[in-house]
Amino acid sequence: MSAPPPIVHHPAFRAEMPAGHRFPMDKFSRLAALLEAEGVAGPDGFARPEPVEVETLCLAHSEDYVRGVIELSLPPDVVRRIGMPNTESVANRARAATGGTLLAARLALEHGVACNTAGGSHHAAAEAGAGFCVFNDVAVAARRLLAEGAISKALVVDLDVHQGDGTARIFEGDSSVFTFSMHAEKNFPHRKASGDLDVELPDGTDDRAYLEKLEAILPALLVSVRPDIVFFNAGVDPHADDKLGRLALTDEGLARREAYVLGACLSSEIPVVGVIGGGYDANIDRLAARHAILHRTAKSLYSL
């Protein structure tokens, strides 16, 4: 395996936002530029996804909600809960990012590992989005692959600092997808969902404690669940400097986390797709470099 693993990107990942909005939308274009500059994307560049179709979105979301997003007719309270404007640019971004995770999942099944430069919108539930999440890209991608018969079992390993509550609610009672979320106990959302496995961490959890907990869980989970694919939400908001996190990981700790998750899947010959999840550092260059750890790590492991 000498070529870099596939990386998915689309210019639409960066939506136009009101001036001063607190979501760091520029991180997507900055991440792509960084990966290109470092050669991580490979000589053929990025794989470019198609915006996901309404029919596919409705595998994980209600048709009323999907139509509301696309036709720009969401009720004000839903728009407020999402935290992003209901505009054509934001809707196009949500469809492109979801298509990106679906393409990355297909490429992971083919190559063993693939990463999106967006995705991880895990607060979006079936009936509505929330917490900067419009469509739940991982849920949509999993449901599409299940519907096609490409997989029969998926495992979600969600290591964003916030619980993947939308994902847990979408797959509640669905044994074809196992949801594992390890997150800060006292962070958003205040009303947690009940996933298949939820691990709540105290404020200030550092690299060593975090990785010890992860290493005690993941290998047994891969054996017991026996997934055909793993969706890895590699949110960087557990970092000590993240303004919306409450944990205390370092860049080195994130790199060790990424290497551990990707390595465990690859050594078990389980295809793994990485999505970038949350990250809210005010310094966009620093934030993009932090998200790039996922893609750099995938490349280093893939070429071994």
SULPEZI-V840319 format. One record per residue. N is the residue number from 0. RES is the residue in one letter. SS is DSSP state (helix for helix, strand for strand, loop for the rest). Layout:
n,res,ss
N,RES,SS
N,RES,SS
This chain:
n,res,ss
0,M,loop
1,S,loop
2,A,loop
3,P,loop
4,P,loop
5,P,strand
6,I,strand
7,V,strand
8,H,loop
9,H,loop
10,P,helix
11,A,helix
12,F,helix
13,R,loop
14,A,loop
15,E,loop
16,M,loop
17,P,loop
18,A,loop
19,G,loop
20,H,loop
21,R,loop
22,F,loop
23,P,loop
24,M,loop
25,D,loop
26,K,helix
27,F,helix
28,S,helix
29,R,helix
30,L,helix
31,A,helix
32,A,helix
33,L,helix
34,L,helix
35,E,helix
36,A,helix
37,E,helix
38,G,loop
39,V,loop
40,A,loop
41,G,loop
42,P,loop
43,D,loop
44,G,loop
45,F,loop
46,A,strand
47,R,loop
48,P,loop
49,E,loop
50,P,loop
51,V,loop
52,E,loop
53,V,helix
54,E,helix
55,T,helix
56,L,helix
57,C,loop
58,L,loop
59,A,loop
60,H,loop
61,S,loop
62,E,helix
63,D,helix
64,Y,helix
65,V,helix
66,R,helix
67,G,helix
68,V,helix
69,I,helix
70,E,loop
71,L,loop
72,S,loop
73,L,loop
74,P,loop
75,P,helix
76,D,helix
77,V,helix
78,V,helix
79,R,helix
80,R,helix
81,I,helix
82,G,loop
83,M,loop
84,P,loop
85,N,loop
86,T,loop
87,E,helix
88,S,helix
89,V,helix
90,A,helix
91,N,helix
92,R,helix
93,A,helix
94,R,helix
95,A,helix
96,A,helix
97,T,helix
98,G,helix
99,G,helix
100,T,helix
101,L,helix
102,L,helix
103,A,helix
104,A,helix
105,R,helix
106,L,helix
107,A,helix
108,L,helix
109,E,helix
110,H,helix
111,G,loop
112,V,strand
113,A,strand
114,C,strand
115,N,strand
116,T,loop
117,A,loop
118,G,loop
119,G,loop
120,S,loop
121,H,loop
122,H,loop
123,A,loop
124,A,loop
125,A,loop
126,E,loop
127,A,loop
128,G,loop
129,A,strand
130,G,loop
131,F,loop
132,C,strand
133,V,loop
134,F,loop
135,N,loop
136,D,helix
137,V,helix
138,A,helix
139,V,helix
140,A,helix
141,A,helix
142,R,helix
143,R,helix
144,L,helix
145,L,helix
146,A,helix
147,E,helix
148,G,loop
149,A,loop
150,I,loop
151,S,loop
152,K,loop
153,A,strand
154,L,strand
155,V,strand
156,V,strand
157,D,strand
158,L,loop
159,D,loop
160,V,loop
161,H,loop
162,Q,loop
163,G,loop
164,D,helix
165,G,helix
166,T,helix
167,A,helix
168,R,helix
169,I,helix
170,F,loop
171,E,loop
172,G,loop
173,D,loop
174,S,loop
175,S,loop
176,V,strand
177,F,strand
178,T,strand
179,F,strand
180,S,strand
181,M,strand
182,H,strand
183,A,strand
184,E,loop
185,K,loop
186,N,loop
187,F,loop
188,P,loop
189,H,loop
190,R,loop
191,K,loop
192,A,loop
193,S,loop
194,G,loop
195,D,loop
196,L,strand
197,D,strand
198,V,strand
199,E,strand
200,L,strand
201,P,loop
202,D,loop
203,G,loop
204,T,loop
205,D,strand
206,D,helix
207,R,helix
208,A,helix
209,Y,helix
210,L,helix
211,E,helix
212,K,helix
213,L,helix
214,E,helix
215,A,helix
216,I,helix
217,L,helix
218,P,helix
219,A,helix
220,L,helix
221,L,helix
222,V,helix
223,S,helix
224,V,helix
225,R,loop
226,P,loop
227,D,loop
228,I,strand
229,V,strand
230,F,strand
231,F,strand
232,N,strand
233,A,loop
234,G,loop
235,V,loop
236,D,loop
237,P,loop
238,H,strand
239,A,loop
240,D,loop
241,D,loop
242,K,loop
243,L,loop
244,G,loop
245,R,loop
246,L,loop
247,A,strand
248,L,strand
249,T,loop
250,D,helix
251,E,helix
252,G,helix
253,L,helix
254,A,helix
255,R,helix
256,R,helix
257,E,helix
258,A,helix
259,Y,helix
260,V,helix
261,L,helix
262,G,helix
263,A,helix
264,C,helix
265,L,helix
266,S,helix
267,S,loop
268,E,loop
269,I,loop
270,P,strand
271,V,strand
272,V,strand
273,G,strand
274,V,strand
275,I,loop
276,G,loop
277,G,loop
278,G,loop
279,Y,loop
280,D,loop
281,A,loop
282,N,loop
283,I,helix
284,D,helix
285,R,helix
286,L,helix
287,A,helix
288,A,helix
289,R,helix
290,H,helix
291,A,helix
292,I,helix
293,L,helix
294,H,helix
295,R,helix
296,T,helix
297,A,helix
298,K,helix
299,S,helix
300,L,helix
301,Y,helix
302,S,loop
303,L,loop
